[in-house]
Amino acid sequence: MKRDSRLSSVLHVLLHMAQHDGPLTSETLARALGTNPVVVRRTLASLRERGYVASAKGPGGGWTLGCDLRTVTLLDIYRAVGEPTVFAMGHRLAQPECLVEQAVNDALDVAFRDAEALLIARLGEVTLAELAASFARRMPHAPSVPCERTDHA
């Protein structure tokens, strides 16, 4: 099963935007992610609706941050990208009347709920400012910037 990397990709883009003084085009952000500019625009549209980013068309236009990084958590961004499924694992539903299947699914339900609750709680504890600070601490020690495809580094 393919992993959903929307949250990671959006956070990546937001950190690039936070390190850049002016607008970044969808093309520039797409190069940083190794994807298509249409994917960037589609993904950032949900963040624009919530005021986390802003966009301007035309020469000198592009995407900018529209929020205070200290007030936005990873949970906020997780919700803005549609709350992607946390686990690729799921229940076996071939024989719902099977008592063994019911016992297994009940046990997995508890484990999945507990793990998801822990993840959601952790996402709510980390702000975009903390994420940006973590990036900034790594920069002086990096032999080269891993995302050199953007023009801010």
N, C-alpha and C positions, 0 to 999 in steps of 0.2 A: 504494500500500500504506500502511495506517495505521501510524503510528509507535507503539511501545510506550513509554509514559511512566511506567510503574510506578516505576522507580528514581528518576526525578526527583521524582515525586509523593511517594514515601515520604521522601526526603531533605527535601523541603519541609516535610512534616508533622513530622519529627523536629526540624527547626530551630525550628518554632513551639513544640514541646513543650519544647525546651531553654531558650527565652526566657520560659517561663511557670512560676510557682512551684507551681501546683496542677494537678490533673487537667484535661484538656480533653475535652469531649464529642465524640463522633463527629460530631454536628451542627455544632459549632464548627469542627472540622477540615475537614469537608466544605465549609463556606462558604469557607474559605481556598483550597480547591482548585477550587471551582466544580463540585462533584460531589455524589453522593448519599451519605448517611451509611453505607448498606449497603456501598458500595464501600470506604469508609475502614475499616470493621470487618473486611471480608474481607481487605483488604490488610495491615492491622496484625496479623491473626491469626498469620501466618507469622513475624512479628517477635516476637510474644509467646511463641511456641513456643521461640524461641532465647534468650529472656530480654532482648531489646533494649528491649521495652516491657512495661508491665503495665497491666491494666485492672481497674476496680472498678465494680460495678453499683450502681444506686440513687442516691438524692439525694447530691450531692457526689461522685459517682463520675465516671469517665471514664478517659482514657488518660494515662499518665505514662511517663517514661523509666525503664528498668529496668537501665541500663548506665552505665558510665563512658565518656563521649564520647572520652576520650583513648585508649581501648583498642579501639575499634570503627572499622574502616576502611570506606570506600565499597565495597570488595570484599566485605566481610562482608554488607553490606546488599544488594548485587547478588545474592549467593548466596541470601540469605534470601527475596528476591522471586522466586526461581525461575530465575535466570540468563537473563533475557530475551535473545532473539537480538540480536546487536550490529548486524548489517547487514540491510537490506531486500533487498540484492542477492543473487543466487544464480546457480546454474549453469543452463545450458540442458541439458535432459536428454531432448530430443525424439528424438535419434538417438545413443545411447551407442556404437554401433559406428563412428560417423563420426570419422575421424582428426583432422579440423579441430576438431570439438567436444571431443575428448579433449585436444588441445593447449591449447585455450582454457581448459578447465576445470582442467587441471593448473596453468597459469599463475595463474589466479584463486585456486585453492586456496592457493598459496604466499602470495599477497598478502593474502587474507582471514585466514589463520592468523597472519601477521606483524602485521597491524593489530590483530587481536583480542588477541594476546599483549601488544602495547604498551599497549592500553587496560586490560587486566586488571592489568598491572604498575602502571600509574598509579593505578588504583582502590585497589590495595593500599598505596599510599604516602600516601594522604590519609585522615586520621582525621575523625570527626565533630566533634571539638574544633576542628580546623583550619577546617572548613567553618563552624562557629559563629563562630569568630574573624573569618573573612572577612565574614560577615554583620554582625557587630558593628562592624567598621571602616567599613562602608558606611552604617550608620544615621545617624551625625551629619551626613552630607553629603546625605542624602535629603530633598528638599522635602516629600515625603509618603510614608507607608509604603504600598508597593504591595499589601499583603495586608491592608487595613484591615478585612476581613471577620472577622478574629479579634479577640478582646477583650484581647489582651495588648499591643498596640502603642500 
